[in-house]
């Protein structure tokens, strides 16, 4: 049943196949023309959270951390 669910999900995705490589202690991923790497034991969700922080920049992230939690944006 899980295999069938994955096949259906794969057919419904119209984008390019993700480019991912596990090598030694790292996982490498390519998005567009950029290469990203993380510790091999990190999850895909960890990668996405780091990607968001990279996209907004360290200054934006620092300002969010310093803002009171009740007033923070939903994006970390």
C-alpha positions in Angstrom: 0.0 0.0 0.0 2.9 2.4 0.8 4.5 1.7 -2.5 1.3 2.5 -4.3 0.9 5.7 -2.4 4.4 6.7 -3.4 3.8 5.9 -7.0 0.7 8.0 -7.1 2.4 10.9 -5.4 5.3 10.6 -7.9 3.0 10.8 -10.8 1.2 13.8 -9.5 4.4 15.8 -9.1 5.2 17.7 -12.2 8.6 19.2 -11.3 12.0 17.7 -12.0 13.3 14.8 -10.0 15.2 16.0 -6.9 19.0 15.7 -7.1 20.4 14.2 -3.9 23.6 12.4 -3.1 24.7 10.7 0.1 28.5 10.7 0.3 30.6 9.9 3.4 29.0 11.8 6.3 27.1 14.3 4.2 23.9 14.6 2.1 24.2 16.9 -0.9 21.2 18.4 -2.6 20.9 20.6 -5.7 18.3 23.3 -6.0 18.5 25.3 -9.2 22.2 26.1 -9.7 23.1 25.9 -6.0 24.6 23.0 -4.0 23.6 22.5 -0.4 25.0 20.0 2.1 24.1 18.9 5.6 25.1 16.2 8.0 23.9 12.9 6.6 21.8 12.2 9.8 19.8 15.4 9.4 16.3 15.1 8.2 14.7 16.6 5.1 12.7 19.0 7.3 15.9 20.2 8.9 17.3 20.9 5.4 14.1 22.9 4.5 14.3 25.0 7.7 17.9 25.8 7.0 17.0 26.7 3.4 14.4 29.1 4.6 16.9 30.8 6.9 19.4 31.0 4.0 16.8 32.5 1.7 15.8 35.2 4.2 19.4 35.8 5.4 21.1 35.8 8.7 20.1 39.4 9.6 16.4 38.6 9.2 16.8 35.4 11.3 18.6 37.2 14.0 15.9 39.9 14.2 13.2 37.2 14.5 15.0 35.5 17.3 15.3 38.8 19.2 11.6 39.6 18.7 9.2 38.5 21.4 7.8 35.1 20.6 4.2 36.3 20.5 5.1 38.9 17.8 7.4 36.6 15.7 6.6 35.8 12.1 5.5 32.1 11.5 8.7 31.5 9.6 11.5 30.9 12.1 
